[in-house]
């Protein structure tokens, strides 16, 4: 069974540009989570999508947004990039209705803002 | 607000030692607790999910225990190997639910030297 996949692996942008990150969940999983792991700051929750709807949002500015598609894959968009957006962005998927909600993570996208 | 703390922040041991990693949480109304491993620059690998109704969960050389009343979980690694070197993270879902965003500890950096 294929795990969570993310693309691209690395992304280099300049300040002010926009970045789009993609995530494909494990087959059958309906929930997708996005987390940011910046150097020295630990893992911070960004967004949660389930069944195509945004269920929860972390303490991030509105320039961080996303969506979930009918096939449950998801996109994270970051507008007006700032230097401090440089981080590893991790996507996780789960089957919330299972009652266990074990989250499985992808390999991440390393975003570098110059 | 749930807070998760991991002690120690770093641990260096010789190969073959048995070791214990600690995780504490401030609110005991958790449904489950998940342990992860993260290699440098990589995504998270789920090691164990322990439900609130369980006291222990085992996978190979790993054993996780959960004591909700004291707000603690421990991850026991038997006969450590250099390949066990990684950062170990514990995480819990929101209070009173089994799913949703995870709150992570800061992690324990484990080094096992030959």
Interface residues (C-beta under 8 A of the other chain):
Chain A: X4 X6 X31 X33 X35 X42 X43 X45 X48 X55 X56 X58 X88 X90 X92 X94 X96 X99 X100 X101 X102 X103 X104 X105 X106 X107 X108 X110
Chain B: X32 X34 X36 X41 X42 X43 X44 X45 X46 X49 X51 X89 X91 X93 X98 X99 X100 X101 X102 X103 X104 X106 X107
